[in-house]
């Protein structure tokens, strides 16, 4: 089964909302500290839902990084932390 969207598209969509180039977004950048607000997040949610992703606004608020959002959108679990 293929994903409805790709990592590159997610990164580009977020960068577009922040008026950045996709390469400027690190995996661990706090997207809210970088300038995203609730209206822009809702825009992304609607865009990704239209592409076939099942994602909610509150899901994104809990993990506000590119890495966190990609994991939510792709269904990839976080690696276990040892120690």
Beta strands, then each sheet from edge to edge (+ up, - down):
end
